[in-house]
Amino acid sequence: MAPKIRWRDSTGLQAAYDEFTLHRMDGFREFGRLLLIAGGALILAGAFFFFEGKLPFRVGRLPGDIVHEGEHTRFYFPIATCLVLSAGLSVIFWLIARLRR
């Protein structure tokens, strides 16, 4: 941690400087928290994809996903997978917002 600079003034510059450094350190702390959460999310996503073959359901191959195979083309639209992921993420974010109160 850098040494604090002290000087005498009548304009309140020292108070403004102290408040600025305090907010700057809070920003670094929030950024660190964000990196920890993002890292945890990446670990969970990696574990999910690693163990995907052992799950009782296949992600991306749910009933309701649209697959059209032509002679030389394949069109795949995972509408049911999108709906399930959307509902799941909505519940997760709702819980996170609820717990932060």
C-alpha positions, 0 to 999 in steps of 0.5 A: 500500500502506498504511503498516504500523502499529508499536507495542510491546506484550507481547501479540503484537498486532502479530504478529496484525495482520501475519498478518491483513494478510498473509492479507487480501492473499493473499485479494485475490490469489486473487480476482484470479486467479479473475477472470482465469480467469473472464474467459479462460473467457468469452472462450473461450466467446464465441469458440466461439459466434462460430465455431460455424457453421464447426465440423464438428459442430452443438452441440445437434443431435447424434444422440441428442438428443430432439426431439418436435414437436407441432401447437403445441409443440416439446419438445427434450431434448439428452441426447447433447449433455449427455453430451458436454459432461459428459465434456468438462468432466470431462476438463478439470477432471481435467487442471486438478486434475492440473496443480495438484499 
